[in-house]
């Protein structure tokens, strides 16, 4: 996932791509396509929205809302498990 500027919309987005080494796997591409469809169905204030998704010259991407801050993995590594999280 990369921080990028959406060229059509002019806004900063989180850009998720399939790694090049996974493009040859039809399972990986299909999983990514299912993820795009699932994210597109979500509408909740605590979940980022999908803004765009496309396949260009065999590469897939999904542009999502960008939320500035740390990710959950880094937060857990810094502070330990969140309260109420299963151990």
GIVENPE-V80983 format. One line per field, one symbol per residue. ss: DSSP state (H for helix, E for strand, L for the rest). phi: phi as a letter, one per 30 degrees, with the letter a starting at -180 (. if undefined). Layout:
BEGIN
ss = ???
phi = ???
END
This chain:
BEGIN
ss = LEEEELLLLLLEEEEEELLHHHLLLHHHHHHHHHHHHHHHHLLLLLLLLEEEEEEELLEEEEEEELLLLLLHHHHHHHHLLLLLLLL
phi = .bdbcdddcicdbcccbdeedcddcddddddddddeddddddbbdcbdcdcaaacbhiccbbcbeccdkdddddddddciedeiddc
END
